[in-house]
Amino acid sequence: MSTRNGSRGLTLGIGIALGVGALITAFPFIWMIATAFKPQRESVTYPPTIVPQEPTLQWFQTLFTELDFGRYLLNTVIVVLIGFVGLLLMAMAGYAFAKFDFRGRKWMFFLVLATMMIPIQVTMIPTYLILNGMKLTNTLVGIALPTLVSGFSIFLFRQFMTTIPTEMLEAARLDGAGEFRTFWQIVLPMSKPILAVQVVLTFISGWNSFLWPLIIASDQKLYTLSVGLALLNQQLAVNPSLQMAAASVMVVPILIVFIVFQRYVIQGFALSGLK
């Protein structure tokens, strides 16, 4: 009996510790959302209050009516959607590395893995020169193009697709299915967990893009949300409510996407062999 009580006490203690830790971790996010709805005078009062006493949507309206955040949001969505096109390309590459035997496969996959060891800052200047030669600087396509393919994503697709039974693919080929049909109707539906992982990673990468859009875009109309947020902090005097409203526009969509795909993300990482 005492052992059972001790086990319950330990479980309760762990639960309380985890709850406190979760609250501490989530507090900055809660503070950001609450401050976004506060009038400016309330956001700078001391001692500060967590719950807004006079909630207002004024700052969200200001962002989209006076500060051009609607354009920044549209630019960011376009960049993310272009990045999603790369999911199909990386899935094809991962499928080829996992299920096809061709000359140079190991060396090509080694080169893909080697790209993961090169910091992105090292490749920015060559990438800029290439895109400048293609007349794609100062365009949304130029901003999104370097995000189309990722060595890490190809690695994840390859790891997952090695778990797909080869016998199933051979049966489809015997039934007359071509390689593209086999890939589209069998491989992709079975790869939903890893696709969900890639959707989240691609969305986060495109949504948070800051340094590259700042380098390649000289026109402020092409800035993304993260660049617009940095520009906001430089242009205006201290206004915590307005800054937190802009930060909420940045953070909340990422949180929603992760919550929607959370189950598939955990499953995808587990089946890809990543612990």
Secondary structure, DSSP 4 states (H G I P E B T S, - for coil): -HHHHHHHHHHHHHHHHHHHHHHHHHHHHHHHHHHHTS-HHHHT-SS--SS-SS---HHHHHHHHTS-HHHHHHHHHHHHHHHHHHHHHHHHHHHHHHH---TTHHHHHHHHHHHTTS-HHHHHHHHHHHHHHTT-TTSHHHHHGGGS--HHHHHHHHHHHTTS-HHHHHHHHHTT--HHHHIIIIIHHHTHHHHHHHHHHHHHHHHT--HHHHHH--SGGG--HHHHHHHHHHHS---HHHHHHHHHHHHHHHHHHHHHHHHHHHHHHHHTT--
